Amino acid sequence: STDDECWHLAVQFHLECAYTFLNFYDYKNAKQHFVAAKDITKLQIELTGALGKRTRFQEKYVAQLTLDVQRKDGILPLYQELSPAPTPLENLTQNYVLNDDTVLNEIKFAESHLNQMPDLCAEELAVILGICIDFQKNNPVHKLTEEELLAFISCLLSQPKFWAIQTSALLLRTKLEKGSIRRMERAVKQTQALADQYEDKKTSVCERMKLFYSCQVPPRWTIQSQLASLLFDLGCTSSALQIFEKLEMWENVVICYERAGQHGKAEEILRQEIEKKETPGLYCLLGDVLRDHFYYDKAWELSKHRSARAQRSKGLLHLRNSSFKECIECFERSVQINPMQLGVWFSLGCAYLALEDYEGAARAFQRCVMLEPDNAEAWNNLSTAYIRLKQKIKAFRTLQEALKCNYEHWQIWENYILTSTDIGEFSEAIKAYHRLMDLQEKYKDIQVLKILVKAVMDGVADRNGETAKGLKAKLQALFGRVTSRVTSDGEIWKLYARLYDNGQNDNYEDVEKALQYLTKAHKCDIQSRDWDKNILSFKEVAKGAIELAHVAIRCSKTKSNYQEALQILSSARLNLRSLAAKGKQLFADVPSVEVSGDVAEEVTAMENLIAELQELSNQLRNQT
């Protein structure tokens, strides 16, 4: 039938429609046309796995991603003679091999799957390229996406038949390979070959025009621009500069001159171009080179107040000079014209934070995270704005989002632990403390630990209205980890003892642990500097020693072994005796040789306890 005869034209029509829609960013309609073209060809295209090797030294075959292309029911397409004839291989752009000492030129499969692929005609190859382009447009820039696209490209390059398809596939491959150290050299050579092929007359126009409009072959200047960018990234600034000048890409030209330190040359070339024709873009570039507001204002007036770039650049110059009020005005004008400027919204938020206008900062960072939901820094700054606005629940939620984006950022975790503690998310605070200890070897925050201990021991209700007492075991585990790292902080040992009721409950294990931790706290206190230099710190240490003695008495009563009990009592007595002697020595009134009234109460209490401990020790000895 006529429909069967014209299927080649139908495929080409759908492909041209799809690329036209892509030019206007209408991805939905473009996809429909790509699928329609694929359905006409009756091709089955799917990504699959096959065992293969990627490197020369690889011993075992492992699963590799590959493209499986089959014809439905294995039926050959009708009227193949109406399809364009393949171009001789010598007239196609050379596909450079990857001369690497480790990575193979292409994946070496255990079973040659490529032999199973049918011999594809022009329209079928164009459809595979179209599906590849559609896949690229509808997926994020990611390593996995790159691998999937390379599977499509390998398939297309395995059957080199048409100039348009070969050029499009090779250019797409160079874009994907430019980020790989091992493939960068091939990317540059291949791009150079693609750019040079336009000068080559051996491939006739007729051959180049086959499927030309069904492939959206990139224009020559696009390839040259890509080559210049590659050269610039490799540090070949002068080579890149020559291409950019030829293409009249003045912004890139200026960047090249700036990198080479030739600021005068950059200014000279811009003034020459302005003499030919004044444009807002050229004045903005001149402003960038000279760092002068005048040229941005000139660009703004010339654009009839429509140049977002002019206001953005002027705002950045104000920001560099810490003129925050002026820079906010410029940024606001810029985002009003073009609201899709992520960097401007972020800088605007930072400027608002500097001026302590937290509502403005929150608005700016909200736009940032709308444009880029995985921007951890924007989420963190948004939470800072919410904290200042006393909107702590919102701050907590935004910090959770920030941590999803960056789990390794200790500053975000610090904000998170403080906010969690503040709003009563005690379980999250414990989790955050553990994470901060993972990230920082000697991390400690005594204020947070005090709040957590108080919440757990007093049964404070958390944000959901549940008592925090249920977190006691988790907090004890946290303190176990904290004290294994920070051993010389008496305050932490005291808090740890408080988690065991300071030895005041009836559980003998808790009493024993409380005694152990209070003993360590006392040792830390008397080893710290200047504790005996003023009365207040001495009273604090004495208070701790008295409490330790009371717990020692309780603990001794739980011991069945009298030797252990005696040892506990003796240790407490020695502590008190040395401390009482120290008090008398340091704070005695010289004329009366009596202890100063400020510490008299503590010294008396210690002496009474010493007597009580002696009495208990004597009783234990008498029993034996």
C-alpha positions in Angstrom: 0.0 0.0 0.0 0.9 3.7 -0.3 1.4 3.9 3.5 3.9 1.1 3.5 5.8 2.8 0.6 5.9 6.1 2.4 7.0 4.9 5.9 10.5 6.4 5.3 9.0 9.8 4.8 6.6 9.4 7.8 9.6 8.6 10.1 11.6 11.6 8.8 8.5 13.8 9.3 8.0 12.7 12.9 11.7 13.2 13.7 11.8 16.7 12.2 8.6 17.5 14.2 10.3 16.2 17.4 13.4 18.3 16.9 11.3 21.4 16.2 9.4 20.9 19.4 12.8 20.5 21.3 13.9 23.9 19.9 10.9 25.4 21.8 11.5 23.2 24.9 8.3 21.3 24.4 9.6 18.0 25.6 6.2 16.3 26.0 5.2 16.7 22.3 8.8 16.0 21.2 8.6 12.6 23.0 5.3 11.8 21.3 6.8 12.2 17.9 10.0 10.2 18.8 7.8 7.4 20.0 5.6 7.6 16.8 8.7 7.4 14.6 9.9 4.4 16.6 6.5 2.6 16.3 6.6 3.0 12.5 10.0 1.4 12.3 8.8 -1.5 14.5 12.1 -1.4 16.4 12.4 -2.7 20.0 15.0 -0.6 21.7 16.0 -1.3 25.4 18.9 -0.9 27.7 20.1 -4.2 29.0 23.1 -5.8 30.7 25.8 -8.1 29.3 29.0 -9.5 30.7 32.1 -7.6 29.5 35.4 -6.0 30.3 36.3 -2.3 30.3 40.0 -2.4 31.1 43.0 -4.2 29.7 43.9 -5.8 33.1 40.4 -6.9 34.1 40.4 -10.6 34.7 36.7 -11.3 35.3 33.8 -10.3 33.1 31.3 -8.1 34.9 27.8 -6.8 34.0 28.0 -3.9 31.5 25.3 -1.6 30.2 24.5 -2.1 26.5 21.7 -1.3 24.1 19.7 -4.1 22.6 18.0 -3.3 19.3 15.8 -5.8 17.5 13.1 -5.7 14.8 9.6 -6.7 15.9 9.1 -10.4 14.9 12.4 -10.1 13.0 10.7 -8.8 9.8 12.8 -6.7 7.4 11.3 -3.2 6.6 9.6 -2.9 3.3 10.8 -0.8 0.3 14.4 -0.5 1.7 15.4 0.7 -1.7 13.6 4.0 -1.0 15.8 4.6 2.1 19.0 6.7 1.5 22.1 4.6 0.5 24.9 4.5 3.0 27.9 6.9 2.6 31.3 5.2 1.9 33.3 4.8 5.2 36.2 7.0 3.9 33.8 9.9 3.5 32.7 9.9 7.1 34.3 11.7 10.0 37.0 9.6 11.6 36.1 8.0 14.8 39.2 8.3 17.0 40.2 5.3 19.0 41.0 5.6 22.7 44.8 5.1 23.0 44.8 4.6 26.8 47.1 2.2 28.6 44.3 1.0 30.9 40.8 1.6 29.5 39.8 -0.4 26.4 38.6 1.5 23.3 35.2 -0.1 23.7 33.7 -2.7 26.0 34.8 -6.2 25.2 31.8 -8.4 25.7 32.0 -12.1 26.6 29.5 -12.9 23.8 29.6 -10.7 20.8 26.1 -9.2 21.2 26.8 -6.7 18.3 26.6 -9.6 15.8 23.0 -10.1 16.9 22.1 -6.6 16.0 20.3 -6.3 12.6 21.8 -4.3 9.8 19.9 -1.0 10.3 18.8 1.4 7.6 19.0 5.2 7.6 15.7 5.9 9.3 16.2 3.2 11.9 19.6 4.7 12.9 18.0 8.2 13.0 15.3 6.9 15.3 17.9 5.4 17.7 19.6 8.8 17.8 16.3 10.6 18.4 15.5 8.3 21.3 19.0 9.0 22.7 18.5 12.8 22.4 15.0 12.5 24.1 16.6 10.4 26.9 19.2 13.1 27.4 16.7 15.9 27.5 14.4 14.2 30.0 17.0 13.0 32.6 19.3 14.7 35.1 23.0 15.3 34.5 24.3 12.3 36.3 27.0 9.6 36.0 24.3 7.0 35.4 22.6 9.0 32.7 26.0 9.4 31.0 26.5 5.6 31.0 23.1 5.1 29.5 23.7 7.7 26.8 27.1 6.1 26.0 25.3 2.8 25.4 23.2 4.5 22.7 26.2 6.1 21.1 28.2 2.9 21.0 25.3 1.3 19.2 25.2 4.1 16.6 28.9 4.2 16.1 29.0 0.4 15.5 27.2 1.0 12.2 28.9 4.0 10.6 26.8 4.8 7.5 25.7 8.4 7.4 27.6 11.7 7.8 24.8 13.4 9.8 24.3 10.6 12.3 28.0 10.0 12.7 28.7 13.7 13.4 25.8 14.0 15.9 26.8 10.8 17.8 30.5 11.7 17.9 29.8 15.3 19.2 27.5 13.9 21.9 30.2 11.5 22.9 32.8 14.2 23.2 30.4 16.2 25.5 30.2 13.1 27.8 33.9 12.3 27.8 35.3 15.8 28.5 35.0 15.3 32.2 37.0 12.0 32.2 40.8 12.3 32.6 41.4 9.2 30.6 39.1 10.3 27.7 39.8 14.0 27.6 42.6 13.7 25.0 40.3 11.8 22.6 37.5 14.3 23.3 39.7 17.2 22.1 41.1 15.3 19.0 37.5 14.3 18.1 36.1 17.8 18.5 39.0 19.2 16.4 38.2 16.6 13.7 34.5 17.5 13.8 35.3 21.2 13.5 37.8 20.6 10.6 35.5 18.4 8.6 33.6 21.4 7.3 36.7 22.4 5.4 37.0 19.0 3.9 35.6 18.8 0.4 35.9 15.0 -0.1 32.4 14.4 1.4 29.9 15.8 -1.1 27.0 18.0 0.0 24.5 15.3 -1.2 26.1 12.8 1.2 26.0 15.3 4.1 22.3 16.2 3.4 21.2 12.6 3.9 19.0 12.6 7.0 20.3 16.1 7.8 17.0 17.4 9.1 16.2 14.2 10.9 19.3 14.4 13.1 19.5 18.1 14.1 23.2 18.2 13.2 24.8 21.0 15.3 25.9 24.1 13.3 29.6 24.6 12.7 30.0 27.4 15.2 28.6 25.2 18.0 31.3 22.6 17.4 34.0 25.3 17.3 32.7 26.9 20.5 32.7 23.4 22.2 36.3 23.0 21.0 37.4 26.4 22.4 35.7 25.6 25.7 37.6 22.3 25.9 40.9 24.0 25.1 40.2 26.7 27.7 39.5 24.0 30.3 42.9 22.3 29.4 44.7 25.6 29.9 45.3 26.3 26.2 44.1 29.9 26.6 45.6 31.4 23.5 44.2 28.7 21.2 40.8 29.1 22.8 41.1 32.8 22.5 41.7 32.7 18.7 38.5 30.6 18.2 36.4 32.8 20.4 37.6 35.9 18.6 36.7 34.3 15.3 33.3 33.5 16.6 32.9 37.0 18.1 32.0 35.5 21.5 33.2 38.6 23.3 32.4 37.4 26.9 34.6 34.4 26.4 37.3 36.5 24.8 37.3 38.8 27.8 37.6 35.8 30.2 40.6 34.5 28.2 42.3 37.9 28.3 41.6 38.2 32.0 43.0 34.8 32.7 46.1 35.7 30.7 46.4 38.9 32.8 45.9 41.2 29.7 43.3 43.5 31.2 44.3 46.4 28.8 43.8 44.2 25.8 40.4 43.1 27.0 39.4 46.7 27.4 40.8 47.7 24.0 38.9 45.0 22.1 35.6 45.9 23.9 36.0 49.6 23.1 36.6 48.7 19.4 33.4 46.6 19.3 31.4 49.4 21.1 32.6 51.9 18.4 31.1 49.5 15.8 27.9 49.0 17.7 26.8 49.8 21.2 25.1 46.9 23.0 24.2 46.4 26.7 26.2 43.2 26.7 29.4 44.9 25.6 29.0 47.7 28.2 28.4 45.0 30.9 31.7 43.3 29.9 33.5 46.6 30.0 32.1 47.2 33.5 33.4 43.7 34.5 36.9 44.5 33.2 37.1 48.1 34.7 34.9 47.4 37.7 33.1 50.6 37.2 29.4 51.2 37.9 29.2 53.8 35.1 29.2 51.1 32.4 26.5 49.0 34.0 24.3 52.1 34.3 25.0 52.8 30.6 24.0 49.2 29.7 20.9 49.6 31.8 19.8 52.8 30.0 20.7 51.3 26.6 18.6 48.2 27.3 15.6 50.5 28.3 15.7 49.0 31.8 15.4 45.4 30.5 19.0 44.1 31.1 19.0 41.7 34.1 22.7 41.2 33.4 23.5 44.9 34.0 21.8 45.0 37.4 23.3 41.6 38.4 26.8 42.7 37.6 26.3 46.1 39.3 24.9 44.3 42.4 27.9 41.9 42.5 30.3 44.9 42.4 28.4 46.5 45.4 28.5 43.2 47.2 32.3 43.0 46.7 32.5 46.4 48.3 30.2 45.4 51.1 27.6 48.0 50.1 24.7 45.7 51.0 21.8 48.1 50.7 22.7 49.2 47.1 23.4 45.6 46.1 20.0 44.5 47.3 18.3 47.2 45.1 20.2 46.0 42.0 19.6 42.3 42.7 15.9 42.9 43.2 15.7 44.6 39.8 17.6 41.8 38.2 15.4 39.0 39.5 12.3 40.9 38.7 13.4 40.8 35.0 14.7 37.2 35.1 13.6 35.2 38.2 15.6 32.1 37.1 19.0 33.3 38.4 20.0 31.0 41.2 23.3 32.7 42.0 21.6 36.1 42.2 18.9 34.8 44.6 21.6 33.3 46.8 23.7 36.5 46.8 20.5 38.5 47.5 19.8 36.3 50.5 23.3 36.7 51.9 23.0 40.5 51.5 19.7 40.5 53.4 21.4 38.4 56.2 24.2 40.9 56.4 21.6 43.7 56.9 19.7 41.5 59.4 16.6 41.7 57.2 15.6 38.0 57.9 12.3 38.1 56.1 14.0 39.2 52.9 16.7 36.6 53.4 14.0 33.9 53.9 12.2 34.9 50.7 15.4 34.9 48.7 16.6 31.5 50.0 13.1 30.0 49.4 13.5 30.9 45.7 17.0 29.3 45.8 15.7 26.0 47.0 12.8 26.1 44.6 15.3 26.5 41.7 17.8 23.9 43.1 16.2 21.6 45.7 19.5 19.9 46.5 21.4 23.1 47.4 22.5 22.3 51.0 24.0 25.8 51.7 20.7 27.6 50.6 18.7 25.3 52.9 21.1 26.0 55.8 20.9 29.8 55.3 17.1 29.6 55.0 17.1 27.8 58.4 19.3 30.6 59.9 16.7 33.2 58.7 13.9 31.2 60.2 15.8 30.9 63.5 16.2 34.7 63.6 12.5 35.1 62.9 11.7 32.8 65.8 10.2 30.2 63.4 12.0 27.3 64.9 9.8 24.5 63.6 10.4 25.8 60.0 14.1 26.0 60.7 14.1 22.4 61.9 12.4 21.2 58.7 14.7 23.2 56.5 17.8 21.8 58.2 16.4 18.3 57.6 16.3 19.1 53.9 19.9 20.6 54.1 21.2 17.3 55.6 19.5 15.3 52.9 21.6 17.3 50.4 24.9 17.3 52.4 25.3 14.7 55.1 28.9 15.6 55.8 28.6 19.3 56.6 29.4 19.6 60.3 28.1 23.3 60.5 24.7 22.2 59.3 24.7 19.4 61.9 25.6 22.0 64.6 22.7 24.1 63.6 20.5 21.0 63.6 21.5 19.8 67.1 20.8 23.3 68.6 17.5 23.7 66.8 16.4 20.1 67.8 17.3 20.8 71.4 15.4 24.1 71.3 12.1 22.7 70.0 12.2 19.5 72.0 13.2 17.0 69.3 15.5 15.2 71.9 15.8 12.0 69.9 17.0 13.9 66.8 19.5 15.9 69.0 21.0 12.6 70.3 21.3 11.3 66.7 22.9 14.6 65.7 25.4 14.5 68.5 26.5 11.0 67.3 26.9 12.3 63.8 29.0 15.3 65.0 31.3 12.9 66.8 31.7 11.0 63.6 32.7 14.2 61.8 34.8 15.7 64.5 37.1 13.6 66.7 36.9 15.8 69.9 33.5 17.3 69.5 31.7 18.3 72.8 28.8 20.6 73.6 28.2 20.6 77.4 25.1 22.9 77.1 23.3 20.5 74.8 24.3 17.5 77.1 22.9 19.4 80.1 19.6 20.1 78.4 19.3 16.4 77.3 20.1 15.1 80.8 17.6 17.5 82.4 14.9 16.5 79.8 15.4 12.8 80.4 15.7 12.9 84.2 12.8 15.3 84.7 10.6 13.6 82.1 10.2 16.8 80.0 7.6 16.3 77.2 9.1 16.4 73.7 7.6 18.2 70.7 5.1 15.4 70.2 4.0 15.5 73.8 5.8 12.3 74.8 8.0 12.1 77.9 11.7 12.1 77.2 12.3 9.4 79.9 12.1 6.8 77.2 15.4 8.1 75.8 17.4 7.3 78.9 19.1 4.2 77.4 20.0 6.1 74.2 21.4 9.0 76.2 23.5 6.6 78.4 24.9 5.1 75.2 25.8 8.5 73.9 27.5 9.5 77.2 29.5 6.2 77.0 30.8 7.3 73.6 31.4 10.9 74.7 33.4 9.9 77.8 35.5 7.4 75.8 36.7 10.4 73.7 36.6 13.3 76.2 38.0 11.9 79.5 39.2 15.0 81.3 36.0 17.0 81.6 34.5 16.8 85.1 31.2 18.4 84.0 30.5 15.6 81.6 31.3 12.9 84.2 28.9 14.6 86.6 26.1 14.7 84.0 26.8 11.0 83.3 26.4 10.2 87.0 23.2 12.2 87.1 21.8 9.8 84.4 22.2 7.1 87.1 20.3 9.3 89.7 23.6 10.3 91.3 23.5 7.0 93.1 20.3 7.8 95.0 18.1 5.0 93.7 17.9 1.4 95.0 19.5 -0.3 92.0 23.0 -1.3 93.2 24.4 -1.3 89.7 23.3 2.3 89.2 24.8 3.3 92.6 28.1 1.7 91.6 28.2 3.4 88.2 27.3 6.8 89.8 30.2 6.3 92.3 32.6 5.5 89.4 31.6 8.6 87.4 31.5 11.0 90.4 35.0 9.7 91.3 36.3 10.5 87.8 34.6 13.9 88.0 36.3 14.7 91.3 39.7 13.7 89.9 39.1 16.0 86.9 38.2 18.8 89.2 41.3 18.6 91.4 43.5 18.2 88.4 42.2 21.4 86.8 44.1 24.6 87.2 43.4 27.2 89.8 40.5 25.3 91.6 42.2 26.1 94.9 42.9 29.7 94.1 39.5 31.2 95.0 36.8 30.3 97.5 34.0 29.7 95.0 35.8 27.0 93.0 37.0 25.4 96.2 33.5 25.3 97.6 32.3 23.7 94.3 35.0 20.9 94.6 34.2 20.4 98.2 30.5 20.0 97.4 31.4 17.4 94.8 33.6 15.5 97.3 30.8 15.5 100.0 28.3 14.2 97.4 30.8 11.5 96.4 31.3 10.5 100.0 27.5 10.0 100.5 27.3 7.8 97.4 30.4 5.9 98.6 28.5 5.1 101.9 25.4 3.9 99.9 27.6 1.8 97.7 29.6 0.2 100.5 26.3 -1.0 102.0 25.5 -2.9 98.8 28.8 -4.8 98.9 28.8 -8.4 100.3 32.6 -8.4 100.2 33.7 -6.3 103.2 37.2 -5.7 101.7 35.6 -3.9 98.7 33.4 -1.9 101.0 36.4 -0.9 103.2 38.3 0.2 100.1 35.4 2.4 98.9 35.1 4.0 102.4 38.8 4.5 102.7 39.1 6.2 99.3 36.3 8.6 100.1 37.8 9.4 103.6 41.2 10.1 102.0 39.6 12.5 99.5 37.8 14.4 102.2 40.8 14.5 104.5 43.2 16.0 101.9 40.5 18.5 100.9 39.8 19.6 104.5 43.5 20.0 105.1 43.8 22.0 101.9 40.9 24.2 103.0 42.5 24.9 106.4 45.8 25.6 104.9 44.6 28.0 102.2 41.7 29.8 103.8 42.7 30.0 107.5 42.6 33.4 109.3 46.2 33.9 110.3 45.6 35.6 113.7 42.9 33.2 115.0 44.2 30.2 113.1 40.5 29.4 112.4 39.1 28.5 109.0 37.7 31.4 107.1 33.9 31.8 107.5 33.3 31.4 103.8 34.5 27.8 103.8 33.9 26.9 107.4 30.6 25.2 106.7 32.2 22.9 104.0 35.2 22.1 106.1 33.0 21.2 109.1 30.8 19.0 106.9 33.8 17.2 105.5 35.2 16.6 109.1 31.9 15.2 110.2 31.8 12.9 107.2 35.4 11.8 107.8 34.3 10.8 111.3 31.2 8.9 110.0 33.3 7.1 107.4 35.9 6.1 110.1 33.0 4.8 112.2 31.6 2.7 109.4 35.1 1.4 108.6 35.6 0.4 112.2 32.2 -1.4 112.3 33.1 -3.4 109.2 36.4 -4.4 110.7 34.7 -5.4 114.0 32.2 -7.6 112.1 35.0 -9.6 110.6 
